[in-house]
Amino acid sequence: MSIITASNLIALVNVAFQVYFILLMIRVLLSWVRINPYGKFYRFIFELTEPVLAPFRRIFRPSPSFPMDFSPILAFFALALVQKLLIYLILLVF
């Protein structure tokens, strides 16, 4: 009998993505306030979230006339899609 079940894997995927969504939200909130970019907390959040945000930032660069950064919004949508695909694949395998 397998210890790993579909429901356990789905729960693990959901928790992992929820933690990452929270980290992204913290990153967005930190961008609205003045904070030391060399602080340990900021560096921790930055290093965990930048690998996901950087590709979107390269594709959709903010322009000088409209400097809003849409990369977090796009990252949320992409991560939600990946989460749903992983859950679907887990359900197919088990």
C-alpha positions in Angstrom: 0.0 0.0 0.0 1.4 3.3 -1.0 1.8 6.0 1.6 1.6 8.7 -1.1 -1.9 9.2 -2.3 -3.4 11.6 -4.8 -5.0 13.6 -2.1 -1.7 13.9 -0.2 0.1 15.1 -3.4 -2.7 17.5 -4.2 -2.6 18.9 -0.7 1.2 19.3 -0.9 0.9 21.1 -4.3 -1.8 23.4 -2.9 0.2 24.3 0.1 3.4 24.9 -1.9 1.6 27.2 -4.3 -0.3 29.1 -1.5 3.0 29.8 0.2 4.5 31.1 -3.0 1.4 33.2 -3.7 1.9 34.7 -0.2 5.5 35.4 -0.9 4.6 37.2 -4.2 2.0 39.2 -2.4 4.5 40.3 0.2 6.9 41.3 -2.6 4.1 43.4 -4.2 3.3 45.1 -0.8 7.0 45.7 -0.1 7.3 47.5 -3.5 4.8 50.1 -2.3 6.8 51.1 0.8 10.3 52.3 1.3 12.4 49.4 2.7 16.1 48.7 2.8 16.7 46.6 -0.3 19.8 45.1 1.4 17.9 43.8 4.4 17.8 40.1 5.0 14.0 39.8 4.9 13.8 41.7 1.6 16.6 39.8 0.1 14.9 36.5 1.1 11.6 37.5 -0.6 13.4 39.0 -3.6 15.6 35.9 -4.2 12.6 33.5 -4.0 10.2 35.6 -6.2 12.5 37.1 -8.8 13.1 33.9 -10.8 9.3 33.8 -11.5 8.9 37.6 -12.1 12.0 38.2 -14.3 10.7 36.4 -17.4 7.4 38.3 -17.3 9.3 41.6 -16.8 11.5 40.9 -19.8 8.5 40.2 -22.0 6.3 43.0 -20.8 8.6 45.9 -19.9 7.1 49.0 -18.3 7.3 51.9 -20.6 8.3 55.4 -19.5 4.8 56.7 -20.3 3.1 53.9 -18.2 5.6 52.6 -15.6 3.3 50.1 -14.0 4.8 46.6 -13.6 2.3 43.9 -14.6 4.7 41.0 -13.9 3.2 40.0 -10.5 -0.3 39.8 -12.0 0.9 37.7 -14.9 2.9 35.5 -12.5 -0.2 34.9 -10.4 -2.1 33.8 -13.5 0.7 31.6 -14.7 1.3 30.0 -11.3 -2.4 29.3 -10.9 -2.4 27.6 -14.3 0.6 25.5 -13.4 -1.0 24.6 -10.2 -4.2 23.4 -11.9 -2.1 21.5 -14.5 -0.2 19.7 -11.8 -3.3 18.7 -10.0 -4.8 17.4 -13.2 -1.7 15.4 -13.9 -1.7 14.0 -10.4 -5.3 12.9 -10.9 -4.5 11.3 -14.2 -1.6 9.3 -12.7 -3.4 8.1 -9.6 
